[in-house]
């Protein structure tokens, strides 16, 4: 089972975010997550490329996750919102 903590750890290791929110929206079964992540690795990348970086970081978990909502921001875009 995928846990909120395991998702947070993987994303922190792989993408070194300055801000990270992970919410398990599946009542604890680990099948549905909402992620908001801010990372310098997203600078000058289109949204789809940023989402692919997140999915790649979670490649081992993706087979167990049914739904994943991802919002990615560069630090500049995060500060502007």
N, CA, C and O atoms as a Maestro MAE file, in Angstrom:
{
 s_m_m2io_version
 :::
 2.0.0
}

f_m_ct {
 s_m_title
 :::
 protein
 m_atom[324] {
  # First column is atom index #
  i_m_mmod_type
  r_m_x_coord
  r_m_y_coord
  r_m_z_coord
  i_m_residue_number
  s_m_chain_name
  s_m_pdb_residue_name
  s_m_pdb_atom_name
  i_m_atomic_number
  :::
  1 25 0.838 -1.188 0.000 1 A "UNK " " N  " 7
  2 3 0.000 0.000 0.000 1 A "UNK " " CA " 6
  3 2 0.880 1.248 0.000 1 A "UNK " " C  " 6
  4 15 1.891 1.309 0.701 1 A "UNK " " O  " 8
  5 25 0.490 2.223 -0.781 2 A "UNK " " N  " 7
  6 3 1.193 3.490 -0.857 2 A "UNK " " CA " 6
  7 2 0.675 4.388 0.260 2 A "UNK " " C  " 6
  8 15 -0.532 4.485 0.478 2 A "UNK " " O  " 8
  9 25 1.591 5.041 0.965 3 A "UNK " " N  " 7
  10 3 1.195 5.945 2.042 3 A "UNK " " CA " 6
  11 2 1.553 7.379 1.681 3 A "UNK " " C  " 6
  12 15 2.398 7.627 0.821 3 A "UNK " " O  " 8
  13 25 0.901 8.310 2.348 4 A "UNK " " N  " 7
  14 3 1.206 9.721 2.156 4 A "UNK " " CA " 6
  15 2 2.679 9.972 2.463 4 A "UNK " " C  " 6
  16 15 3.349 10.710 1.741 4 A "UNK " " O  " 8
  17 25 3.176 9.369 3.519 5 A "UNK " " N  " 7
  18 3 4.570 9.549 3.911 5 A "UNK " " CA " 6
  19 2 5.528 9.025 2.840 5 A "UNK " " C  " 6
  20 15 6.541 9.664 2.555 5 A "UNK " " O  " 8
  21 25 5.223 7.881 2.252 6 A "UNK " " N  " 7
  22 3 6.116 7.329 1.224 6 A "UNK " " CA " 6
  23 2 6.137 8.214 -0.022 6 A "UNK " " C  " 6
  24 15 7.182 8.372 -0.654 6 A "UNK " " O  " 8
  25 25 4.994 8.788 -0.374 7 A "UNK " " N  " 7
  26 3 4.933 9.713 -1.510 7 A "UNK " " CA " 6
  27 2 5.755 10.959 -1.201 7 A "UNK " " C  " 6
  28 15 6.529 11.417 -2.042 7 A "UNK " " O  " 8
  29 25 5.593 11.509 -0.003 8 A "UNK " " N  " 7
  30 3 6.353 12.694 0.398 8 A "UNK " " CA " 6
  31 2 7.854 12.420 0.361 8 A "UNK " " C  " 6
  32 15 8.626 13.245 -0.126 8 A "UNK " " O  " 8
  33 25 8.266 11.264 0.873 9 A "UNK " " N  " 7
  34 3 9.690 10.920 0.897 9 A "UNK " " CA " 6
  35 2 10.266 10.796 -0.505 9 A "UNK " " C  " 6
  36 15 11.348 11.315 -0.776 9 A "UNK " " O  " 8
  37 25 9.562 10.120 -1.391 10 A "UNK " " N  " 7
  38 3 10.046 9.947 -2.768 10 A "UNK " " CA " 6
  39 2 10.173 11.289 -3.484 10 A "UNK " " C  " 6
  40 15 11.177 11.557 -4.143 10 A "UNK " " O  " 8
  41 25 9.150 12.125 -3.351 11 A "UNK " " N  " 7
  42 3 9.185 13.415 -4.035 11 A "UNK " " CA " 6
  43 2 10.277 14.310 -3.460 11 A "UNK " " C  " 6
  44 15 10.932 15.045 -4.200 11 A "UNK " " O  " 8
  45 25 10.474 14.254 -2.162 12 A "UNK " " N  " 7
  46 3 11.523 15.055 -1.528 12 A "UNK " " CA " 6
  47 2 12.899 14.602 -2.006 12 A "UNK " " C  " 6
  48 15 13.752 15.434 -2.312 12 A "UNK " " O  " 8
  49 25 13.118 13.303 -2.072 13 A "UNK " " N  " 7
  50 3 14.409 12.764 -2.522 13 A "UNK " " CA " 6
  51 2 14.683 13.097 -3.982 13 A "UNK " " C  " 6
  52 15 15.800 13.473 -4.339 13 A "UNK " " O  " 8
  53 25 13.675 12.961 -4.814 14 A "UNK " " N  " 7
  54 3 13.872 13.087 -6.258 14 A "UNK " " CA " 6
  55 2 13.827 14.526 -6.774 14 A "UNK " " C  " 6
  56 15 14.558 14.880 -7.699 14 A "UNK " " O  " 8
  57 25 12.967 15.353 -6.172 15 A "UNK " " N  " 7
  58 3 12.718 16.678 -6.747 15 A "UNK " " CA " 6
  59 2 13.116 17.838 -5.845 15 A "UNK " " C  " 6
  60 15 13.042 18.993 -6.265 15 A "UNK " " O  " 8
  61 25 13.536 17.559 -4.620 16 A "UNK " " N  " 7
  62 3 14.008 18.588 -3.696 16 A "UNK " " CA " 6
  63 2 13.080 19.813 -3.672 16 A "UNK " " C  " 6
  64 15 13.522 20.922 -3.969 16 A "UNK " " O  " 8
  65 25 11.826 19.627 -3.330 17 A "UNK " " N  " 7
  66 3 10.867 20.742 -3.388 17 A "UNK " " CA " 6
  67 2 11.093 21.775 -2.287 17 A "UNK " " C  " 6
  68 15 11.541 21.453 -1.187 17 A "UNK " " O  " 8
  69 25 10.770 23.021 -2.617 18 A "UNK " " N  " 7
  70 3 10.778 24.076 -1.601 18 A "UNK " " CA " 6
  71 2 9.430 24.122 -0.889 18 A "UNK " " C  " 6
  72 15 9.317 24.688 0.199 18 A "UNK " " O  " 8
  73 25 8.416 23.531 -1.496 19 A "UNK " " N  " 7
  74 3 7.085 23.415 -0.890 19 A "UNK " " CA " 6
  75 2 6.470 22.118 -1.402 19 A "UNK " " C  " 6
  76 15 6.560 21.805 -2.589 19 A "UNK " " O  " 8
  77 25 5.844 21.368 -0.499 20 A "UNK " " N  " 7
  78 3 5.223 20.108 -0.885 20 A "UNK " " CA " 6
  79 2 3.995 19.857 -0.028 20 A "UNK " " C  " 6
  80 15 4.055 19.903 1.201 20 A "UNK " " O  " 8
  81 25 2.886 19.593 -0.696 21 A "UNK " " N  " 7
  82 3 1.655 19.177 -0.024 21 A "UNK " " CA " 6
  83 2 1.214 17.867 -0.668 21 A "UNK " " C  " 6
  84 15 1.045 17.792 -1.885 21 A "UNK " " O  " 8
  85 25 1.033 16.852 0.143 22 A "UNK " " N  " 7
  86 3 0.518 15.571 -0.335 22 A "UNK " " CA " 6
  87 2 -0.677 15.225 0.531 22 A "UNK " " C  " 6
  88 15 -0.582 15.203 1.758 22 A "UNK " " O  " 8
  89 25 -1.800 14.954 -0.115 23 A "UNK " " N  " 7
  90 3 -3.008 14.592 0.624 23 A "UNK " " CA " 6
  91 2 -3.550 13.279 0.079 23 A "UNK " " C  " 6
  92 15 -3.786 13.141 -1.121 23 A "UNK " " O  " 8
  93 25 -3.743 12.321 0.973 24 A "UNK " " N  " 7
  94 3 -4.374 11.055 0.610 24 A "UNK " " CA " 6
  95 2 -5.882 11.287 0.633 24 A "UNK " " C  " 6
  96 15 -6.467 11.494 1.696 24 A "UNK " " O  " 8
  97 25 -6.504 11.254 -0.532 25 A "UNK " " N  " 7
  98 3 -7.942 11.507 -0.646 25 A "UNK " " CA " 6
  99 2 -8.734 10.207 -0.783 25 A "UNK " " C  " 6
  100 15 -9.875 10.214 -1.245 25 A "UNK " " O  " 8
  101 25 -8.124 9.097 -0.380 26 A "UNK " " N  " 7
  102 3 -8.770 7.792 -0.548 26 A "UNK " " CA " 6
  103 2 -9.139 7.154 0.784 26 A "UNK " " C  " 6
  104 15 -9.260 5.933 0.874 26 A "UNK " " O  " 8
  105 25 -9.317 7.961 1.806 27 A "UNK " " N  " 7
  106 3 -9.663 7.436 3.134 27 A "UNK " " CA " 6
  107 2 -8.632 6.445 3.653 27 A "UNK " " C  " 6
  108 15 -8.970 5.471 4.327 27 A "UNK " " O  " 8
  109 25 -7.362 6.709 3.329 28 A "UNK " " N  " 7
  110 3 -6.278 5.918 3.895 28 A "UNK " " CA " 6
  111 2 -5.870 4.673 3.142 28 A "UNK " " C  " 6
  112 15 -4.967 3.966 3.589 28 A "UNK " " O  " 8
  113 25 -6.500 4.374 2.010 29 A "UNK " " N  " 7
  114 3 -6.125 3.144 1.295 29 A "UNK " " CA " 6
  115 2 -4.988 3.369 0.295 29 A "UNK " " C  " 6
  116 15 -4.484 2.411 -0.291 29 A "UNK " " O  " 8
  117 25 -4.581 4.625 0.094 30 A "UNK " " N  " 7
  118 3 -3.433 4.912 -0.751 30 A "UNK " " CA " 6
  119 2 -3.680 4.823 -2.238 30 A "UNK " " C  " 6
  120 15 -2.740 4.621 -3.006 30 A "UNK " " O  " 8
  121 25 -4.921 4.969 -2.665 31 A "UNK " " N  " 7
  122 3 -5.234 4.844 -4.089 31 A "UNK " " CA " 6
  123 2 -5.441 6.182 -4.787 31 A "UNK " " C  " 6
  124 15 -5.446 6.238 -6.017 31 A "UNK " " O  " 8
  125 25 -5.613 7.265 -4.024 32 A "UNK " " N  " 7
  126 3 -5.908 8.563 -4.625 32 A "UNK " " CA " 6
  127 2 -5.170 9.652 -3.848 32 A "UNK " " C  " 6
  128 15 -5.342 9.800 -2.639 32 A "UNK " " O  " 8
  129 25 -4.340 10.413 -4.577 33 A "UNK " " N  " 7
  130 3 -3.556 11.463 -3.940 33 A "UNK " " CA " 6
  131 2 -3.695 12.781 -4.688 33 A "UNK " " C  " 6
  132 15 -3.883 12.815 -5.904 33 A "UNK " " O  " 8
  133 25 -3.597 13.859 -3.928 34 A "UNK " " N  " 7
  134 3 -3.511 15.213 -4.480 34 A "UNK " " CA " 6
  135 2 -2.147 15.756 -4.073 34 A "UNK " " C  " 6
  136 15 -1.786 15.723 -2.897 34 A "UNK " " O  " 8
  137 25 -1.387 16.256 -5.051 35 A "UNK " " N  " 7
  138 3 -0.032 16.743 -4.810 35 A "UNK " " CA " 6
  139 2 0.093 18.173 -5.315 35 A "UNK " " C  " 6
  140 15 -0.288 18.482 -6.444 35 A "UNK " " O  " 8
  141 25 0.630 19.038 -4.466 36 A "UNK " " N  " 7
  142 3 1.046 20.383 -4.855 36 A "UNK " " CA " 6
  143 2 2.535 20.436 -4.560 36 A "UNK " " C  " 6
  144 15 2.952 20.210 -3.424 36 A "UNK " " O  " 8
  145 25 3.337 20.733 -5.570 37 A "UNK " " N  " 7
  146 3 4.785 20.695 -5.397 37 A "UNK " " CA " 6
  147 2 5.443 21.871 -6.109 37 A "UNK " " C  " 6
  148 15 5.086 22.215 -7.235 37 A "UNK " " O  " 8
  149 25 6.412 22.478 -5.428 38 A "UNK " " N  " 7
  150 3 7.180 23.600 -5.962 38 A "UNK " " CA " 6
  151 2 8.642 23.162 -6.001 38 A "UNK " " C  " 6
  152 15 9.209 22.776 -4.979 38 A "UNK " " O  " 8
  153 25 9.244 23.224 -7.182 39 A "UNK " " N  " 7
  154 3 10.632 22.789 -7.317 39 A "UNK " " CA " 6
  155 2 11.333 23.586 -8.410 39 A "UNK " " C  " 6
  156 15 10.730 23.948 -9.420 39 A "UNK " " O  " 8
  157 25 12.610 23.852 -8.190 40 A "UNK " " N  " 7
  158 3 13.405 24.526 -9.218 40 A "UNK " " CA " 6
  159 2 13.553 23.658 -10.463 40 A "UNK " " C  " 6
  160 15 13.844 24.171 -11.544 40 A "UNK " " O  " 8
  161 25 13.358 22.364 -10.324 41 A "UNK " " N  " 7
  162 3 13.445 21.473 -11.487 41 A "UNK " " CA " 6
  163 2 12.325 21.735 -12.494 41 A "UNK " " C  " 6
  164 15 12.385 21.250 -13.624 41 A "UNK " " O  " 8
  165 25 11.311 22.493 -12.098 42 A "UNK " " N  " 7
  166 3 10.201 22.811 -12.993 42 A "UNK " " CA " 6
  167 2 10.426 24.117 -13.761 42 A "UNK " " C  " 6
  168 15 9.615 24.483 -14.611 42 A "UNK " " O  " 8
  169 25 11.518 24.816 -13.465 43 A "UNK " " N  " 7
  170 3 11.806 26.073 -14.156 43 A "UNK " " CA " 6
  171 2 11.856 25.848 -15.665 43 A "UNK " " C  " 6
  172 15 12.494 24.910 -16.142 43 A "UNK " " O  " 8
  173 25 11.180 26.711 -16.402 44 A "UNK " " N  " 7
  174 3 11.213 26.717 -17.871 44 A "UNK " " CA " 6
  175 2 10.750 25.409 -18.510 44 A "UNK " " C  " 6
  176 15 11.144 25.095 -19.633 44 A "UNK " " O  " 8
  177 25 9.919 24.648 -17.805 45 A "UNK " " N  " 7
  178 3 9.378 23.411 -18.370 45 A "UNK " " CA " 6
  179 2 7.863 23.546 -18.522 45 A "UNK " " C  " 6
  180 15 7.209 24.167 -17.684 45 A "UNK " " O  " 8
  181 25 7.307 22.973 -19.579 46 A "UNK " " N  " 7
  182 3 5.847 22.966 -19.703 46 A "UNK " " CA " 6
  183 2 5.233 22.064 -18.631 46 A "UNK " " C  " 6
  184 15 5.905 21.197 -18.073 46 A "UNK " " O  " 8
  185 25 3.969 22.280 -18.360 47 A "UNK " " N  " 7
  186 3 3.269 21.537 -17.307 47 A "UNK " " CA " 6
  187 2 3.388 20.033 -17.491 47 A "UNK " " C  " 6
  188 15 3.627 19.315 -16.519 47 A "UNK " " O  " 8
  189 25 3.229 19.543 -18.702 48 A "UNK " " N  " 7
  190 3 3.280 18.094 -18.931 48 A "UNK " " CA " 6
  191 2 4.647 17.525 -18.563 48 A "UNK " " C  " 6
  192 15 4.731 16.416 -18.036 48 A "UNK " " O  " 8
  193 25 5.711 18.264 -18.833 49 A "UNK " " N  " 7
  194 3 7.056 17.800 -18.475 49 A "UNK " " CA " 6
  195 2 7.222 17.754 -16.958 49 A "UNK " " C  " 6
  196 15 7.869 16.850 -16.429 49 A "UNK " " O  " 8
  197 25 6.643 18.717 -16.265 50 A "UNK " " N  " 7
  198 3 6.693 18.734 -14.799 50 A "UNK " " CA " 6
  199 2 5.926 17.548 -14.226 50 A "UNK " " C  " 6
  200 15 6.391 16.895 -13.292 50 A "UNK " " O  " 8
  201 25 4.762 17.275 -14.783 51 A "UNK " " N  " 7
  202 3 3.963 16.134 -14.321 51 A "UNK " " CA " 6
  203 2 4.702 14.818 -14.561 51 A "UNK " " C  " 6
  204 15 4.635 13.901 -13.743 51 A "UNK " " O  " 8
  205 25 5.402 14.737 -15.679 52 A "UNK " " N  " 7
  206 3 6.170 13.517 -15.964 52 A "UNK " " CA " 6
  207 2 7.302 13.327 -14.961 52 A "UNK " " C  " 6
  208 15 7.621 12.196 -14.595 52 A "UNK " " O  " 8
  209 25 7.910 14.423 -14.515 53 A "UNK " " N  " 7
  210 3 8.951 14.319 -13.482 53 A "UNK " " CA " 6
  211 2 8.376 13.765 -12.180 53 A "UNK " " C  " 6
  212 15 8.998 12.931 -11.522 53 A "UNK " " O  " 8
  213 25 7.192 14.232 -11.819 54 A "UNK " " N  " 7
  214 3 6.532 13.736 -10.605 54 A "UNK " " CA " 6
  215 2 6.193 12.255 -10.769 54 A "UNK " " C  " 6
  216 15 6.448 11.453 -9.871 54 A "UNK " " O  " 8
  217 25 5.624 11.898 -11.906 55 A "UNK " " N  " 7
  218 3 5.263 10.498 -12.149 55 A "UNK " " CA " 6
  219 2 6.497 9.602 -12.172 55 A "UNK " " C  " 6
  220 15 6.452 8.473 -11.684 55 A "UNK " " O  " 8
  221 25 7.590 10.095 -12.731 56 A "UNK " " N  " 7
  222 3 8.833 9.313 -12.758 56 A "UNK " " CA " 6
  223 2 9.369 9.097 -11.344 56 A "UNK " " C  " 6
  224 15 9.881 8.023 -11.027 56 A "UNK " " O  " 8
  225 25 9.251 10.114 -10.502 57 A "UNK " " N  " 7
  226 3 9.701 9.984 -9.113 57 A "UNK " " CA " 6
  227 2 8.882 8.934 -8.370 57 A "UNK " " C  " 6
  228 15 9.374 8.293 -7.442 57 A "UNK " " O  " 8
  229 25 7.630 8.764 -8.786 58 A "UNK " " N  " 7
  230 3 6.723 7.817 -8.128 58 A "UNK " " CA " 6
  231 2 6.510 6.547 -8.954 58 A "UNK " " C  " 6
  232 15 5.503 5.860 -8.783 58 A "UNK " " O  " 8
  233 25 7.448 6.233 -9.846 59 A "UNK " " N  " 7
  234 3 7.245 5.117 -10.781 59 A "UNK " " CA " 6
  235 2 6.922 3.800 -10.084 59 A "UNK " " C  " 6
  236 15 6.097 3.032 -10.579 59 A "UNK " " O  " 8
  237 25 7.557 3.525 -8.946 60 A "UNK " " N  " 7
  238 3 7.289 2.264 -8.243 60 A "UNK " " CA " 6
  239 2 5.895 2.237 -7.621 60 A "UNK " " C  " 6
  240 15 5.293 1.174 -7.473 60 A "UNK " " O  " 8
  241 25 5.391 3.407 -7.262 61 A "UNK " " N  " 7
  242 3 4.088 3.505 -6.609 61 A "UNK " " CA " 6
  243 2 2.932 3.613 -7.599 61 A "UNK " " C  " 6
  244 15 1.786 3.336 -7.242 61 A "UNK " " O  " 8
  245 25 3.218 4.012 -8.837 62 A "UNK " " N  " 7
  246 3 2.153 4.322 -9.794 62 A "UNK " " CA " 6
  247 2 1.227 3.138 -10.081 62 A "UNK " " C  " 6
  248 15 0.050 3.343 -10.374 62 A "UNK " " O  " 8
  249 25 1.723 1.930 -10.004 63 A "UNK " " N  " 7
  250 3 0.858 0.778 -10.282 63 A "UNK " " CA " 6
  251 2 -0.197 0.578 -9.195 63 A "UNK " " C  " 6
  252 15 -1.206 -0.089 -9.424 63 A "UNK " " O  " 8
  253 25 0.033 1.153 -8.017 64 A "UNK " " N  " 7
  254 3 -0.920 1.023 -6.906 64 A "UNK " " CA " 6
  255 2 -1.815 2.246 -6.743 64 A "UNK " " C  " 6
  256 15 -2.803 2.207 -6.010 64 A "UNK " " O  " 8
  257 25 -1.464 3.331 -7.429 65 A "UNK " " N  " 7
  258 3 -2.238 4.570 -7.309 65 A "UNK " " CA " 6
  259 2 -3.288 4.596 -8.416 65 A "UNK " " C  " 6
  260 15 -2.964 4.457 -9.596 65 A "UNK " " O  " 8
  261 25 -4.548 4.777 -8.023 66 A "UNK " " N  " 7
  262 3 -5.651 4.805 -8.983 66 A "UNK " " CA " 6
  263 2 -5.823 6.198 -9.584 66 A "UNK " " C  " 6
  264 15 -6.077 6.327 -10.782 66 A "UNK " " O  " 8
  265 25 -5.686 7.240 -8.767 67 A "UNK " " N  " 7
  266 3 -5.887 8.613 -9.233 67 A "UNK " " CA " 6
  267 2 -4.851 9.522 -8.593 67 A "UNK " " C  " 6
  268 15 -4.549 9.412 -7.405 67 A "UNK " " O  " 8
  269 25 -4.313 10.425 -9.410 68 A "UNK " " N  " 7
  270 3 -3.283 11.339 -8.946 68 A "UNK " " CA " 6
  271 2 -3.565 12.714 -9.528 68 A "UNK " " C  " 6
  272 15 -3.567 12.890 -10.746 68 A "UNK " " O  " 8
  273 25 -3.801 13.678 -8.664 69 A "UNK " " N  " 7
  274 3 -3.976 15.063 -9.089 69 A "UNK " " CA " 6
  275 2 -2.684 15.793 -8.765 69 A "UNK " " C  " 6
  276 15 -2.240 15.805 -7.617 69 A "UNK " " O  " 8
  277 25 -2.079 16.403 -9.785 70 A "UNK " " N  " 7
  278 3 -0.770 17.034 -9.614 70 A "UNK " " CA " 6
  279 2 -0.863 18.501 -9.997 70 A "UNK " " C  " 6
  280 15 -1.376 18.848 -11.061 70 A "UNK " " O  " 8
  281 25 -0.360 19.355 -9.114 71 A "UNK " " N  " 7
  282 3 -0.185 20.775 -9.430 71 A "UNK " " CA " 6
  283 2 1.281 21.090 -9.202 71 A "UNK " " C  " 6
  284 15 1.781 20.972 -8.083 71 A "UNK " " O  " 8
  285 25 1.973 21.494 -10.264 72 A "UNK " " N  " 7
  286 3 3.402 21.777 -10.189 72 A "UNK " " CA " 6
  287 2 3.652 23.259 -10.427 72 A "UNK " " C  " 6
  288 15 2.980 23.901 -11.234 72 A "UNK " " O  " 8
  289 25 4.632 23.784 -9.707 73 A "UNK " " N  " 7
  290 3 4.993 25.191 -9.832 73 A "UNK " " CA " 6
  291 2 6.503 25.343 -9.745 73 A "UNK " " C  " 6
  292 15 7.168 24.636 -8.988 73 A "UNK " " O  " 8
  293 25 7.036 26.269 -10.525 74 A "UNK " " N  " 7
  294 3 8.404 26.714 -10.292 74 A "UNK " " CA " 6
  295 2 8.336 27.687 -9.114 74 A "UNK " " C  " 6
  296 15 7.257 28.204 -8.823 74 A "UNK " " O  " 8
  297 25 9.442 27.952 -8.432 75 A "UNK " " N  " 7
  298 3 9.394 28.909 -7.317 75 A "UNK " " CA " 6
  299 2 8.853 30.281 -7.743 75 A "UNK " " C  " 6
  300 15 8.132 30.933 -6.989 75 A "UNK " " O  " 8
  301 25 9.208 30.703 -8.947 76 A "UNK " " N  " 7
  302 3 8.743 32.002 -9.450 76 A "UNK " " CA " 6
  303 2 7.222 32.019 -9.632 76 A "UNK " " C  " 6
  304 15 6.557 32.973 -9.229 76 A "UNK " " O  " 8
  305 25 6.681 30.978 -10.231 77 A "UNK " " N  " 7
  306 3 5.225 30.909 -10.434 77 A "UNK " " CA " 6
  307 2 4.489 30.761 -9.106 77 A "UNK " " C  " 6
  308 15 3.403 31.314 -8.933 77 A "UNK " " O  " 8
  309 25 5.071 30.021 -8.173 78 A "UNK " " N  " 7
  310 3 4.461 29.848 -6.851 78 A "UNK " " CA " 6
  311 2 4.381 31.196 -6.130 78 A "UNK " " C  " 6
  312 15 3.361 31.515 -5.519 78 A "UNK " " O  " 8
  313 25 5.449 31.979 -6.200 79 A "UNK " " N  " 7
  314 3 5.488 33.284 -5.534 79 A "UNK " " CA " 6
  315 2 4.501 34.260 -6.166 79 A "UNK " " C  " 6
  316 15 3.987 35.151 -5.489 79 A "UNK " " O  " 8
  317 25 4.234 34.095 -7.462 80 A "UNK " " N  " 7
  318 3 3.351 35.015 -8.177 80 A "UNK " " CA " 6
  319 2 1.875 34.737 -7.946 80 A "UNK " " C  " 6
  320 15 1.033 35.582 -8.253 80 A "UNK " " O  " 8
  321 25 1.551 33.584 -7.419 81 A "UNK " " N  " 7
  322 3 0.124 33.254 -7.266 81 A "UNK " " CA " 6
  323 2 -0.475 33.787 -5.993 81 A "UNK " " C  " 6
  324 15 -1.662 33.584 -5.737 81 A "UNK " " O  " 8
  :::
 }
 m_bond[323] {
  # First column is bond index #
  i_m_from
  i_m_to
  i_m_order
  :::
  1 1 2 1
  2 2 3 1
  3 3 4 2
  4 3 5 1
  5 5 6 1
  6 6 7 1
  7 7 8 2
  8 7 9 1
  9 9 10 1
  10 10 11 1
  11 11 12 2
  12 11 13 1
  13 13 14 1
  14 14 15 1
  15 15 16 2
  16 15 17 1
  17 17 18 1
  18 18 19 1
  19 19 20 2
  20 19 21 1
  21 21 22 1
  22 22 23 1
  23 23 24 2
  24 23 25 1
  25 25 26 1
  26 26 27 1
  27 27 28 2
  28 27 29 1
  29 29 30 1
  30 30 31 1
  31 31 32 2
  32 31 33 1
  33 33 34 1
  34 34 35 1
  35 35 36 2
  36 35 37 1
  37 37 38 1
  38 38 39 1
  39 39 40 2
  40 39 41 1
  41 41 42 1
  42 42 43 1
  43 43 44 2
  44 43 45 1
  45 45 46 1
  46 46 47 1
  47 47 48 2
  48 47 49 1
  49 49 50 1
  50 50 51 1
  51 51 52 2
  52 51 53 1
  53 53 54 1
  54 54 55 1
  55 55 56 2
  56 55 57 1
  57 57 58 1
  58 58 59 1
  59 59 60 2
  60 59 61 1
  61 61 62 1
  62 62 63 1
  63 63 64 2
  64 63 65 1
  65 65 66 1
  66 66 67 1
  67 67 68 2
  68 67 69 1
  69 69 70 1
  70 70 71 1
  71 71 72 2
  72 71 73 1
  73 73 74 1
  74 74 75 1
  75 75 76 2
  76 75 77 1
  77 77 78 1
  78 78 79 1
  79 79 80 2
  80 79 81 1
  81 81 82 1
  82 82 83 1
  83 83 84 2
  84 83 85 1
  85 85 86 1
  86 86 87 1
  87 87 88 2
  88 87 89 1
  89 89 90 1
  90 90 91 1
  91 91 92 2
  92 91 93 1
  93 93 94 1
  94 94 95 1
  95 95 96 2
  96 95 97 1
  97 97 98 1
  98 98 99 1
  99 99 100 2
  100 99 101 1
  101 101 102 1
  102 102 103 1
  103 103 104 2
  104 103 105 1
  105 105 106 1
  106 106 107 1
  107 107 108 2
  108 107 109 1
  109 109 110 1
  110 110 111 1
  111 111 112 2
  112 111 113 1
  113 113 114 1
  114 114 115 1
  115 115 116 2
  116 115 117 1
  117 117 118 1
  118 118 119 1
  119 119 120 2
  120 119 121 1
  121 121 122 1
  122 122 123 1
  123 123 124 2
  124 123 125 1
  125 125 126 1
  126 126 127 1
  127 127 128 2
  128 127 129 1
  129 129 130 1
  130 130 131 1
  131 131 132 2
  132 131 133 1
  133 133 134 1
  134 134 135 1
  135 135 136 2
  136 135 137 1
  137 137 138 1
  138 138 139 1
  139 139 140 2
  140 139 141 1
  141 141 142 1
  142 142 143 1
  143 143 144 2
  144 143 145 1
  145 145 146 1
  146 146 147 1
  147 147 148 2
  148 147 149 1
  149 149 150 1
  150 150 151 1
  151 151 152 2
  152 151 153 1
  153 153 154 1
  154 154 155 1
  155 155 156 2
  156 155 157 1
  157 157 158 1
  158 158 159 1
  159 159 160 2
  160 159 161 1
  161 161 162 1
  162 162 163 1
  163 163 164 2
  164 163 165 1
  165 165 166 1
  166 166 167 1
  167 167 168 2
  168 167 169 1
  169 169 170 1
  170 170 171 1
  171 171 172 2
  172 171 173 1
  173 173 174 1
  174 174 175 1
  175 175 176 2
  176 175 177 1
  177 177 178 1
  178 178 179 1
  179 179 180 2
  180 179 181 1
  181 181 182 1
  182 182 183 1
  183 183 184 2
  184 183 185 1
  185 185 186 1
  186 186 187 1
  187 187 188 2
  188 187 189 1
  189 189 190 1
  190 190 191 1
  191 191 192 2
  192 191 193 1
  193 193 194 1
  194 194 195 1
  195 195 196 2
  196 195 197 1
  197 197 198 1
  198 198 199 1
  199 199 200 2
  200 199 201 1
  201 201 202 1
  202 202 203 1
  203 203 204 2
  204 203 205 1
  205 205 206 1
  206 206 207 1
  207 207 208 2
  208 207 209 1
  209 209 210 1
  210 210 211 1
  211 211 212 2
  212 211 213 1
  213 213 214 1
  214 214 215 1
  215 215 216 2
  216 215 217 1
  217 217 218 1
  218 218 219 1
  219 219 220 2
  220 219 221 1
  221 221 222 1
  222 222 223 1
  223 223 224 2
  224 223 225 1
  225 225 226 1
  226 226 227 1
  227 227 228 2
  228 227 229 1
  229 229 230 1
  230 230 231 1
  231 231 232 2
  232 231 233 1
  233 233 234 1
  234 234 235 1
  235 235 236 2
  236 235 237 1
  237 237 238 1
  238 238 239 1
  239 239 240 2
  240 239 241 1
  241 241 242 1
  242 242 243 1
  243 243 244 2
  244 243 245 1
  245 245 246 1
  246 246 247 1
  247 247 248 2
  248 247 249 1
  249 249 250 1
  250 250 251 1
  251 251 252 2
  252 251 253 1
  253 253 254 1
  254 254 255 1
  255 255 256 2
  256 255 257 1
  257 257 258 1
  258 258 259 1
  259 259 260 2
  260 259 261 1
  261 261 262 1
  262 262 263 1
  263 263 264 2
  264 263 265 1
  265 265 266 1
  266 266 267 1
  267 267 268 2
  268 267 269 1
  269 269 270 1
  270 270 271 1
  271 271 272 2
  272 271 273 1
  273 273 274 1
  274 274 275 1
  275 275 276 2
  276 275 277 1
  277 277 278 1
  278 278 279 1
  279 279 280 2
  280 279 281 1
  281 281 282 1
  282 282 283 1
  283 283 284 2
  284 283 285 1
  285 285 286 1
  286 286 287 1
  287 287 288 2
  288 287 289 1
  289 289 290 1
  290 290 291 1
  291 291 292 2
  292 291 293 1
  293 293 294 1
  294 294 295 1
  295 295 296 2
  296 295 297 1
  297 297 298 1
  298 298 299 1
  299 299 300 2
  300 299 301 1
  301 301 302 1
  302 302 303 1
  303 303 304 2
  304 303 305 1
  305 305 306 1
  306 306 307 1
  307 307 308 2
  308 307 309 1
  309 309 310 1
  310 310 311 1
  311 311 312 2
  312 311 313 1
  313 313 314 1
  314 314 315 1
  315 315 316 2
  316 315 317 1
  317 317 318 1
  318 318 319 1
  319 319 320 2
  320 319 321 1
  321 321 322 1
  322 322 323 1
  323 323 324 2
  :::
 }
}
